[in-house]
């Protein structure tokens, strides 16, 4: 029995070319090049979704560290003090408080200092 794959191939090609729309040169027009570019792009997108979490955590830590040093305490002592004082706030929330509500963050630093000593 003969199998004709014209429609299947066309659909597959159109799907790949749609994903590579906007790529430079033949990567958006030639199927083989587009297939390689698509695979590379999807792989990088997957990796970047993991790296994004790492990058944001590092950013939050930098912001908390800068805010705690203004108040005369290091980041590690601050986190240690919060843990000893049983204050469970994640770094995202702490960084937001450090930027938007300086008075509340100063109170947190005071509580952390009291717990460390």
Beta strands, then each sheet from edge to edge (+ up, - down):
end
